[in-house]
Amino acid sequence: MSIIYVLIPIAILLVCIAVFVFFWAVKSNQFDDLERHGSSILFDDDLPKHKQNSTPPTSENNE
């Protein structure tokens, strides 16, 4: 029976932390656009990067 005196404050603390994290996420716009990230994996809009330097680098210590 004495364990309930420990568990109730721990439960209240966990609920307060969860509520704080939820309101922080809403305030920092974490839930604004839920669909964009889910569908962005389906589209390949990354263009292949071309090498700007097509010649290999030369070393100056050619002896």
Secondary structure, DSSP 8 states (H G I E B T S, - for coil): -TTHHHHHHHHHHHHHHHHHHHHHHHHTTTTS-HHHHHHHTT---------S--S----S---
